[in-house]
């Protein structure tokens, strides 16, 4: 049960990390498109 919970939290962390990376990428893209 403990292993299942740890893997579940790891998936959630990976998803949050992916969302953060996407948000950073979009913010950079919009910034450069405005300055260009």
N, C-alpha and C positions, 0 to 999 in steps of 0.2 A: 504494500500500500504506500509506503514511504517513497519507494522508487517511482511509482506511478505519479505521485504528487510532484516529485522533483522534475520529472520529464514534462509534466503539464506546465509547471511554472517556467521551465526553460523555453517551451514553445511560446508562451506569452511574452517572455522577455525578448525572444528573437523577433516576434511580431512588432513589439513596441520599438525595437531598434530599427527595424525596416521602415516603420512609419516615420521615425525621426530622420533617417537618411533621406527618405523621399521628400519630407518637408524641407530639409536643408537644400536639397537639389533644386526644388521648385523655387525656393526663395532666391537662390543664387541665379537661376535662369531668368527670373523676372527682373532682378536687379541689373543683370548684364543687358537684357533686352531694352530696359529703359535707358541705360547710359549709352548704348550703341546708337 
